[in-house]
Every structure is written in structure tokens, then in C-alpha cells.
Amino acid sequence: MDPKTSAHLDTFAREHLPPPDQWPELVFGLPELNYPDRLNCAAELLDGTVARFGPDRPAFHTPQGAIWSYGELQDRVDRIAHVLTSDLGVVPGNRVLLRGPTTPHLAACWLAVLKAGAIAVTVLAQQRAQELATICSMAQVGHALCDIRSVDDLVKAGVPGLRITVYGGDGPDDLLHLAEGRPGPYRAVDTAADDVALIAFTSGTTGRPKGCMHFHRDVLAVADTFSRHVLQPRPDDVFAGSPPLGFTFGLGGLVVFPLRAGGSALLLEQAGPRQLLPALAAHRVSVLFTAPTAYRVMLSHLDKHDLAALRRCVSAGENLPLATWQSWYERTGLRIINGIGATELLHIFISAADDVIRPGTTGVPVPGWEARVLDRDGRAVPDGEPGLLAVRGPVGCRYLADIRQSEYVQHGWNFTGDTYTRDSDGYFHYVARADDMIISSGYNIAGPEVEDALLRHPEVAEVAVVGHPDELRGQIVVAYVVLREGGEASADELRTHMKNELAPHKCPRVIEFVPALPRTATGKLQRFRLRSDGDRTDRRDLE
């Protein structure tokens, strides 16, 4: 990034990018990725789409039946942008925290922050005061736009100098009230394509978040690769899903992708599996984004809801078990589009759709992306042998002042922390997170393989498999099992099932029956908590 061309007056983000020699190699192999030097992604997503499709198309739907047209969204975004720059004193490059349930107002705030040339730091409504204080400190956040229902923890965080502006209230200083009094059109700040647009924080599956800095061009690049070439949305599509906008899976699937395609999105404040199904039916949703666990839970309730409009189902956030894919296909006739993405790379980079899908695999590199399976020295491993997944494309990992940059980026590649194999046809098969491989008595055991086998038992709803220390074997395989509602299964019954599914050395030596698995607010499984808490639980040993 050339500081002379940046539109940022506040240079914090540029100054805290990793050194250029620690960046991965970037690849812009598709014509649509050749973006101009000056680019504001919010203007492209909103103003550009209005220019192409007109202002009258629906952009956002609410559960209550309200519809925001593109023209209405554009007007609200522009008025909020005026408040940011005129009333609040936000200047290009300032970090603005965004917090609240998934609503059109939150999405409008995100677009307004970017149009004003500031940097969006979208967090989860479920995050607590200490987590918020940490994020604000790391990103040196000076402003926050917050749904009034989510403001308490942000106030409790006690961030020095943080100016909090609420929306959804009835006071004279409410953001939406202020916006009503501002003029309409707002000319987007002429940002550089490589000005930082957002800082996304990892969701804490390892207990320690990292800030990932992404440029304006990056936001469009994930739409112009995965969405354009794999998802292939239509202008009449209605998107919906469970991931919040503070999770890049949700930001892409519920805001960036529909707006880029001229489609619309149903934004749900409550989007658990049982809440999703009636919403999908009532609003004729055609594109769904959610996690594997949600698909599995919804299977038990499909008969009560009309999902005839649904044509695209996307799964990411964690590995999609083959059993879940098959059950969903058998019940709905829909092929789940599996994918792997990362906050560091903004969205999905390996996937497959339609006839290209091979159940049980993650897929192939998304057009515009490259992927390999490498050893720790950066050498390619033979097909069929496990190694570390390495990817590169138009977006790369750039941590906010974090020494872990050199761990994620090596030899010009982004190392995602996943163990994979590639077959001779170029399909990538998930094995495990690299730090989730269990080594027991000299055997390498992939926890997800054991989980998939347990999920084939009809009484098992969820399962997580981890390794616990053992003096004799080094590690033993431990399974944490959540049974279906009203389900009954004994440890002996599961042991018999597993003996018919896997080699003996892969079968869990310990089973824990638990009411729920520990997850982040975005639904990702926190295996590190199971590993650390394992010695304090009452086990049912399978030996």
C-alpha cells in the first residue's frame, strides 16, 4: 500500500499491517479480479447495484414482513454516513465498532461506515464486556454504533475514549433520529482498493482471537470468486442463514453476496435451527447459509415446513459430516454445498456445487484460488497422504500486529491449520484441524472420522472427539456425545456400533454423555475446552 494514495487520514491500520515480506503471495487470475486502484466496496455493493438493477428491488426483509428496497437502503445508508462524518466526527481510517442483532439497521451501519472511508469492526451481540474491551484495545476503536438492546456490555467494557452511539431508541441522540435530519445522497469516500475496510476477529475456537485486516477489494473478491462461480446466485434469490454479521461467513452470505448479485436477504435476529425452518418457509427463502449442526437438527422437523423455494444450501464453519450430507439429500433432494473458509481469508476458498459435488469431500479450489497439501517445510505431499492445507488467492492473511502472522503465512502460502488429503482427481478431503490429530499408541487418528462414525448411530445428535493424555498410549480417544431429544443409548451400545464402523484403534476408549457441546457464539465447536476439562468429568470407559 502506497501511503500517498490511501484515503485514510487515520493511519493506524496501515501502520499495523504486517511487513510486506510476511504477506502471502496474492493471485488475481480471473479478469473480474482486476479491480481499479480506487475502489469503495460499499459504493460498489449498493450504488453500483442500484445503477444496474434500479432502486425498487427488495434488498432486505425482516421477520415481521417489512421490506427495504435498494433505494430505501441507499437513502438510509447515506444519511447514516452523513451522521458519522458531520455529527460524530468520524474520519477515513477510524475504526468503528458495530454491535447488535442481525437486522437491516446493522447492515446499513456497516455499509455507511465503509462509504465514509472508516473501518468496520463488527462484533457479536453475544460477546461480553471483557471480550469487547480486548477487541477495542487491539483495534484502537474510538467509535461504536450499537443496537440499544446490546449496549449494556459495551458500556461495562469501560473502553477509554470510546464514543457510543445507539440506534433503535427514542432519544434525540439516537443514530436513526439523527439520520432523519441529515441530507440524502452521500458521495462515498474515494478509498484505495487496498485501504483497509474491515477488521474481523477470529471466533475464539482456540481461546485467543486475532484481528484480520481486509481491504476494500477483498470484500468484492470473495463475491466474485465463491459466490459468482460456485454459488451462482440469481437476482430473484432470497438469502437467509444463521451466522451473524460479526462472523465473516454471515457477512458474506447475508450482505455481500446478495447485494453483489442484486438479490435480497432475510435478516433474522433469532436464527437457531428450529427458528430457521418456519422463516425459510414463510419468506420463500432460496439460498441458505448455516452450519452442519443446524442441518442435522433441522432434519427432525422438515415435515412441518414447506421448503419448495429452497434451491441452494451452503455449509461452512466446521467440517460437514458425510452422514449429515446424505441425510439432507435423501430428505430434501438438495445437495449441500460444502466449503471451507477462514476469517483470515474472509470466506470460502474450497468448495463444489451441483454435479461437481463429491459427498464426503470439501471440494476443489474455488475459481480464483489455488490449494495444495504441503508438509511443514512447504513441500507438496503425494496425493492420498495427509498434510497441511495451504491456499492462496486474491485475499490473504494480514493479522493486526500479531506475531502469529509468521505461523499462518509461510512460503508464500496461507496455512489454514487444517490437515487434508487430496485425491488423484484434485478433490480435497478433510482429515482434522492440525492440532486436533490424536496420536495414540503410534497411530494417527482423525477426530472428525470418529465423529462421523458415531453420528451414524440413530440416537446420536452431536459428538466431539478429542485426545486426552495417557501414560501408556500417549493419548486416548475420548468422545463427548449429545443424544437426540428423548434418545437412549448406553456406552456398550455405542461401543458395539463403533466396532462395526472403524478399526479398533480408532474407537473411543472413553465416552462422555453431555447435554451440550461447548461452542463459540458463531456455533464453532471449542475442542480446546473439552481437552482442558477432560480430567474433571465423570467418564464411562469403554474398555
N, C-alpha and C positions, 0 to 999 in steps of 0.2 A: 504494500500500500504506500502510495506517494502522499506524504502529508500535505503537499501543496494542492492536491486535487480533492482531498477529503472535505466534506461539508461540515464536519464536526468541529464546533468551537470548543467543546469539552473533549479533550484528547485522551481521557483516562483509558478508554477501551483500546485505542490504537497502541498506547504506551504499555499496555499489559498483555498484548498478544505475545505468544511465544516467539523466539527468534526465528527468522525465516528458514534457517537451516534445520529447524526442528519440525517444520511443516511436512506433511506428506506430499508426494507428487500429485498434482491435480490433473485430471484428464477431461478434456472438453471435446469428445469425439463426435458428438451429434451437432448438426447445423443449428438446431434450436437452442443449443447451449452457448452460442457465440453472442453473448449479451453486450450491449453498448457500454461504454465506460461510465456513463451517467445513468443511474437507474434507481428508482424508488419503488420497491416491491409492492407497497400498499397502493400506490398510484396505478401500477400495472394491474393488480388484482381487482381493484374497484373501478377507477376511472377508465382503465383500458377495457374492462369487460362491459361497462355501460356503453362505451363507444361502439363496441362490436355488436351487442345484443339489445341495446336500448335500456331505458330506466324502469320499465314496467314489469319485468320478470321478477318472480319471487326470489329473494336471497336467503332469508331466514324465516323459519316457522317456530312458534312457541307451542308448548303442550296445550295451552289454553285456546289455540286456534288462531292467534294473531299472526299476520304475515307482514314482514318487512320487504318491500320491493327494493330493487337495486337503487332506484332513485332516492327512496327514503333512507336507506342505509348510507348512501353517499352524502346526503344532506346532514345526517346526524354525525357522521364521522367528521365532516368538515367543520361543523360547529364545535365539536369537542376539541379538534385541533386548534381552533381559534382560542378556546379557553386555555389550553395548555400554553400557548405562546404568549397570549395577551394578558391573561389573568394570573396565571401561575408562574410565568417567567421561565418556562422550560426552553432550553436552547439545544440545538443539534448536538448530539453526543451524550446528553444527560441520560442517566438510567432511570426508568420509570417502572416501578413495581405495579403489577396488575394482579388483583386478588378478588375472587368471588366465584359463585357457582357458574356453571356453563349457561350463559344467556346471550341473547343478541347484544345486550349492552356491553358485556365483557369483550365480545368480538369487536364491537365498534371502537371501544377504547384501544384495543390492540392496533387496529388499523390507523387510528388517529395518532397514536404515539409514533408509528413509523412514518406517516405522512409528514409529521412535524420534524422528522430527522432525528428523533430521540431513539433510545434503545429500550426495547420492551424486555422486561424481566417478569415473565408470567409464572406465578407460583400456584400451589394448590390451595383450595379453600380449607382443606383438612390440616394443613401444616400449622404447627403450634409456635408459640412465641419464640422459643429458643431457636428453632429451625429458621424462622423468619429473620431473627436478629443476625444469625450467621450469614444468610444469603445477602442481606442488606450490607453487612460489613464487607463481605468478599467483593461485591459488585459496586460498593460505594454509592448506594442508591440514595437519591435526595428527594424523590417524589414518589407518591403512591396513589393510584386510583383504586378504590376498594368498594365493593358492594357493602352497603351499610350493615347487612346481616353477617358479614365476615370481618368486621373491623376490630372486634374486641382483642383478639390475639395479636393483631398488628400494633394496637396501642400498647398492649402489655409488653411487647418486644422492646419498647423504650429505645428505639433507634435514634441516636443523636442527630438533630437537624433534619429528620425526615418530615416532609410536609405531606400529610394525608388528606386527600380529597375524596369524600364518599359520594356514591351515587345510589339512587333508589330511596332516598329520604325525602323529607318535605321542607328542609331548611333553605334559607336564601343562599347558602354557600354550597348547596348540593350541585354536583357536576352537571347533572341534567338540567337543573334550573338555570345555571349559568349559561349552558349551551343554548337554551331557548332564546337568550338575549343577544347572542352573537350573530354576525352575518353568515350567510350560507357558504358560497364557494370558498375553498381554501386551496391555494396553489401549493402542491407538495414541495417540500424542500428538495433541492436538486442534489441528492446524495450521490456519491460514487457507488458503483456496483460493488466495490469491496469495502464500503463502510459497514461497520458492524450494525446489524439491525436488531438482533436479539441475543440475549444470554440465557440459555436453557440449562437448568441444573439437573444433573442426573438424579434418579429417583431413590437412591439410597439402598439398593439391594445389597451393597457391601458395607453399609453403615456410614459412609463418608462421601457427601456429594461433591461433584466437580462442576464448575461453570464452563459451559461450552459456548463459544462465541461464533455466531454465524452471520454472514454477510447478506446484503440485500439480494445479490444474485443467487445465493444458496437457497433462499426461500422459493424462488421460481424454479430452480434446478430440480428440486425433489418433485415438483408438479410436472415438469417437462420430461422427467425420466419415468419413475414408477407410475404416477397417475396417468400420464399420457399414453405410455406404451404397454403397461400391464393392466391397470385398472380400466382404462379406456372409457371414462365417463361420458355421459351424454348431457346436453343442456337441460333436458327434462328430468334428470335424475334428482331424487331427494335423498340426501345423505343423513345418516344418524349413527350414533355409537355411544359406547360407554366411556372412552378415555376423556378426561378433562382437558381443557385448553392449556393447562400448565404442563402437560405431557406432550411431547412433540408428535407422538402417534395421533393424539386428538387434534392438535393444532393443524396438522396436515389434513387429516381425514374429514374434519368438520368445518374448516375455514379455508385453507389454502387451495385444496383440490376442488371443492365445489365452485369457489369463486373463479378460479382459473378456467374452469370449463363452462361457466355461465349457468351452473346448476344452483341448487338450493340445499339448505341443511336444516334439519330439525334439531334444535339445541335443547337438551334435556338437563334439568338440574339434578334429577334423580334418574340414574341410568343403570341400576342393577339388572341382572338377567330377567327377573320377573316383572320389572317395570318396563324393560325394553320391549317385550313381546306385544303388549297392548298398544304401545306407542307406534311400533312398526306397522301394525295393522291399521290403526286409526288414521295415520298420516300417509299411508301408501308409500312407505319408505322403500327405495330400490337399491341402495348401497349401504351396507352395514360394516362398521368397524368395531371390533371388540376382541377380547382376549379368549384363549382356548377354554378357560374355566367357564366363561359365560356361555359359550356354545354348548358345553356339556350340561350345564344346569338347565338351559332352555329346552333341551331335548325332552325333558319330562313334562313340558307344558305346551308343546307345539299344537296339540289337537284343539286347543281352545281359541286359537287365533288364526286369522286369515293373512298369510304371508305371500299371497299371489303376486304382489307387486315386487317382491324382493328378487333381484337378479344377480347381485354381487355381494359376497361375504368375504371380508378380509380379516385375517387373524395375525396378530403380532404381539410383541410384549414378552412372550416366552414361547418355548417350543410347543408346537401343536402335535399332540399325540395322534398316531395313526388311527387308534380306536375312535377318537372323537371325530376325526375327518370322515371315517367310514360311516359312523352312526348318523352324522348330519346329512351326508349324501343319501343314505338309504331312506331317511325320513322326509327330506325336502327335495331331493333331486338336484340340489345346488352344490357345486364344487367349491369348497372354501379355498380362497386364495391365501396360501400360507406365505409368510415373509419374515425375514429378519431385518431389523433396523437397529439404530443406536442413536441415543441423544447426541453423541459426538458427530454423527453423520446426518442428523436431522430426521431421516425417515428410512424407508425400506430400500435395500440395495440388492437383495437376492430374493427372487420370487418366481411364480409362474401362474398362468391363468388358463382356463378353458382346456383345450386338448393338450396343451403343453404340460399340464399338471401331472406329476407322478406322485401319487399318495405316499406319504411317509418320508418324502424328501422336502427340503425347503424350496428347492427350485434351481434356477440358473441365474447368473448375474443379470440384473435389470439392464436394458439398453442404456448405454452411457456409463456403465460401471464395469469394473474388472474385479475378479476374485481369484484367489489361489489358496491352496493349503500348503503351508510352509513349516519348516522346523524353526527352532529358536535362533538359528543362525541365518534365517532368511532364505534357506534353500528349499526348493519345491520337493515335496514328498511324493512317492509314486501313488497313482490312483488306487483307492481302496485302503490306503493306510492313513491312520489318524494324524492330524497335525493342527496347527493353529490357523484359524481363518484370517486371511489378510485381504483387504479390499482397498480400492482407490477409484476415484471418480471425480465429478465436478465439485463435490463438497468434501472437506477434510476436517480432522480433529484439530481444534485450536483451543486448548484449555486456557482459562483465565488465570494467569500467574500461578501455575501448578507444576510442581516438579514431576508429576506423573505423565507429563507430555511425552517424555522420552521413553516411557513404558508403552504408551498406546501407539506412538508413531516410531517405526523402525524400518530402516532400509527403504524409505520412501513409501511404505505401506501403512495403512491403519490396521492394527492388530486388535480385533474386537474382544478378545478374551474368551472366544469360543473354540472348542475342539470340533473339527469337522473331518469328514472324508469326502472325496469327490470320486464319482464313478467314471467309467470309461466313456459315458455319454455326456459328461460335463455337468451332471446333477450333483448338488451339494447335499450331504446328509449330516444332520445334526447329531453330535455324539454327547456333548456336555459342555457346560461352562468349563474353561480350562482349570479353574480352581475347584471344580466340583467332581473331578475324576477321583474315584475311590480306588486306592491300591491296597488290595487285601491278599496276603499270602503270595505276593508276586503277580497277581492278576490285576489288570486294569479293568475296572468296572465302571460303566457309564450310568450314572443315576437315572437319567431320563429313559433308558432302555428298561430298567427295572420298574420305573413308574408306569410306563406304557403297558407292561405285562400285568401289573396289579389293577390298572384301570379296566382291563378286560374282564375282571370279575364283576358280576352284575350288582353286587352290593356296595362297591367302592365308588364314592363320588369324587374324591380328591385324594392325592397322595404326593408326598415329597420324600425323596430318598437321599440320605447324606451318609458320610462316613464318620464314625466315631473312633477315637484312638483305642487300640487294643494291644496289650503287651505281646501276645503270641503272634497275631497276624498283621500287626502294624495298624490296620484299620478293619472295622467290621461294617457291614452294610446294615443300616437302620432305616426302617420305613415308618413314616408318620402317616396314618390312614384316617381319613374322614369318611364315615359310612353315609350312604344315602339316608334321607329322612325316613325314619321308621325301619331302616335296614338292620339286619343282624348278620354278623359273620364273626367267627372265632379265629384266633390266631392259627389253630390247627387247620381250619378250613382254608385259610389263605395260604398256608404252607403247602397244602396239597395242590392247590391251584398253581402255585409258582413252580412246583416241581414238574408240572406238565408244560410250563411255558419257557423256562430258562435252564441253562446249565446250573448245576448245584452251587458252584462258587459264586454265582450272581444272586442267589436267593437271599433275602434279608435274614440275618440271624436274630434281629430284634424287630418287633413291631410295636409301635405306639398307636393306640386309638385315641384320637384327639377330636374335640368338637370343631376346630377350625385351624387353618394353617396361617402362620404369620405372613402378612403381605404389606407392601407399601400402599400408600393412598391411591396409586395408579393400578393396583392389582398385581404387581410383580411379587413373586414368591421370594421371601427373605430366608434363604437357606442358612445364612451365617448365624441367624438366631437359633435355628434348630441345632446346628453344630455346637454352639456355645452353651445351650441349655440342656443338651442331651443327658448329662450326668445327673440332672436333678429331677428326672421324671421316672415314673413307675413303669418298667418295661415288661413286656410279655415275650420272653425269649423263645425262639423257635427251635432251639437245639433240643 
